[in-house]
């Protein structure tokens, strides 16, 4: 029987409070920002668990989100299928893309793996910019010059407020999926591989199989996040999925704390909410890059568990004093 840890219980309480309070308090503009934030939280959880469990750096997560968004839009405009099926197909396609990215990971680690995934992200960026995202047109690419056809959301999440709750529930189940993997055989295998691949091989762990599994799971989460983002916006733009954004999302996952669920939440909030706040305050949102750079240096030099590790440590001290 799987026990619920104290941090897991705190995360569940946090999720329930946010699920009830956040959609009720936010206005129309911020609802859309929070929808986008939730999608990037799901994507950040995928890249964070790969780094924390296997020590592998993948810089193609946002590009895989673009693949998932493209598939979801194409499925939506081409077939009269429920939204959940479209997103599931998008997750399956990006899972395969994750396996393809795993091929070089079987022989490379560190800088070389990061460069390969970054080059893949750059190639996908060129494809998105050249062929654009489907908007209801004919042919394989499904692009038409006129106004985009309407996007069909899930029947239980037609309004933006309901869709935000839908996104938050999807993010919660994404965390549960990662946690289940962590506690079962894949998690134990990943822990051994991270410590020593040679020791893992000597213990009978199929390193190739479990590395491919990790890339596939991360790709699946990215595809689902991209599909949900397509549902929130109705139309996607290539500028959202630049290769540089994948680097940014990984860096913010480190800043937030890759080992904890809270780290992915912090990464998504920093990625989407902070630039929006700066814009509302009349401050150039590009200044957030300076803040993010300083935060990354802080995490690397003094806080290996990121901001979430410091928050949980401080919370632990407070509860012990109480």
Residue pairs with C-beta under 8 A, 6 or more apart in sequence:
2 180
2 183
4 12
7 260
7 261
7 262
7 312
8 179
8 261
11 175
11 261
11 262
15 168
15 172
18 168
19 165
19 168
19 169
22 34
22 164
22 168
23 31
23 34
23 161
23 162
23 164
23 165
24 161
26 34
26 164
28 160
30 276
31 160
31 161
31 164
32 160
32 232
32 233
33 272
33 273
33 276
34 164
34 167
34 273
35 160
35 163
35 164
35 167
35 229
35 232
36 229
36 232
36 233
36 272
37 268
37 269
37 271
37 272
37 273
38 164
38 167
38 168
38 170
38 171
38 228
38 268
39 65
39 167
39 225
39 226
39 228
39 229
39 232
39 268
40 65
40 225
40 229
40 249
40 267
40 268
40 271
40 272
41 171
41 264
41 265
41 267
41 268
41 269
42 170
42 171
42 174
42 221
42 222
42 224
42 225
42 228
42 264
43 61
43 62
43 64
43 65
43 221
43 222
43 225
43 226
43 249
44 61
44 249
44 252
44 253
44 256
44 263
44 264
44 267
44 268
44 271
45 171
45 174
45 175
45 178
45 221
45 261
45 264
46 61
46 174
46 178
46 217
46 218
46 219
46 220
46 221
46 222
46 225
47 58
47 61
47 218
47 222
47 249
47 250
47 253
48 253
48 256
48 258
48 259
48 263
48 264
48 267
49 178
49 181
49 182
49 214
49 217
49 218
49 258
50 56
50 57
50 58
50 214
50 215
50 218
51 57
51 58
51 250
51 253
51 254
51 258
52 258
52 259
53 182
53 187
53 190
53 191
53 194
53 214
54 190
54 193
54 194
54 211
54 214
55 109
55 194
56 105
56 109
56 113
56 211
56 214
57 110
57 113
57 114
57 117
57 250
58 101
58 113
58 114
58 117
58 215
58 218
58 250
59 114
59 117
59 118
59 121
59 243
59 246
59 247
59 250
60 101
60 117
60 118
60 120
60 121
60 124
60 243
60 246
61 218
61 222
61 246
61 249
61 250
62 121
62 222
62 240
62 241
62 242
62 243
62 245
62 246
62 248
62 249
63 120
63 121
63 124
63 125
63 241
63 243
63 246
64 94
64 97
64 98
64 124
64 218
64 219
64 222
64 223
64 226
65 222
65 223
65 225
65 226
65 229
65 241
66 124
66 125
66 128
66 226
66 236
66 238
66 240
66 241
67 90
67 93
67 94
67 97
67 124
67 222
67 223
67 226
68 87
68 90
68 91
68 93
68 94
68 222
68 223
68 224
68 225
68 226
68 227
68 230
69 90
69 133
69 226
69 227
69 229
69 230
69 236
69 241
70 128
70 133
70 134
70 226
70 236
71 86
71 89
71 90
71 93
71 94
71 223
71 227
72 86
72 87
72 89
72 90
72 226
72 227
72 230
72 231
73 133
73 134
73 135
73 142
73 151
73 230
73 235
73 236
74 134
74 142
75 81
75 85
75 86
75 89
75 90
76 83
76 86
76 151
76 152
76 230
77 134
77 135
77 136
77 137
77 142
77 149
78 134
78 142
79 86
82 154
83 152
83 153
83 154
83 231
84 154
86 227
87 223
87 224
87 227
87 228
87 231
90 223
90 224
90 226
90 227
91 220
91 221
91 223
91 224
91 227
92 220
92 223
93 223
94 219
94 220
94 222
94 223
94 224
94 226
95 216
95 217
95 219
95 220
95 223
96 216
96 219
97 219
97 223
98 215
98 216
98 217
98 218
98 219
98 220
98 222
99 212
99 215
99 216
99 219
101 116
101 117
101 120
101 215
101 219
102 211
102 212
102 214
102 215
102 216
104 112
104 113
104 116
105 113
105 116
105 211
105 215
106 207
106 208
106 211
106 212
108 116
117 246
118 243
118 246
118 247
121 243
121 246
122 243
124 241
124 243
125 238
125 241
125 242
125 243
128 238
128 241
129 238
131 141
131 143
132 141
132 143
132 238
133 143
133 230
133 235
133 236
133 237
133 238
134 141
134 142
134 143
135 142
135 143
135 144
135 148
135 149
135 235
136 142
136 144
136 148
136 149
137 143
137 144
138 144
148 234
148 235
150 234
151 230
151 231
151 234
151 235
153 163
153 231
154 163
154 166
154 231
156 162
156 166
157 163
157 165
157 166
160 232
163 231
163 232
166 228
167 228
167 232
170 224
170 228
174 221
174 224
175 261
175 264
177 217
177 221
178 217
178 221
179 261
181 187
181 217
182 190
186 210
186 213
186 214
189 200
189 205
189 206
189 210
190 210
190 214
192 199
192 200
192 203
192 205
193 200
193 205
193 207
193 210
193 211
197 207
200 207
201 207
226 236
229 236
229 240
230 236
248 271
248 292
249 267
249 271
251 292
251 296
252 266
252 267
252 270
252 271
252 292
253 263
253 264
253 267
254 296
254 299
254 300
254 306
255 266
255 267
255 270
255 292
255 295
255 296
255 298
255 299
255 306
255 307
256 262
256 263
256 264
256 265
256 266
256 267
256 270
256 306
256 307
256 308
257 263
257 266
257 299
257 303
257 305
257 306
257 307
257 308
257 309
258 306
259 305
259 306
259 308
259 309
260 305
260 306
260 308
260 309
260 312
262 308
262 311
262 312
263 306
263 307
263 308
263 309
265 308
266 306
266 307
266 308
270 288
270 292
270 295
274 288
274 291
275 285
275 288
276 285
278 284
278 285
278 287
278 288
279 285
295 307
299 306
299 307
303 309
303 310
305 313
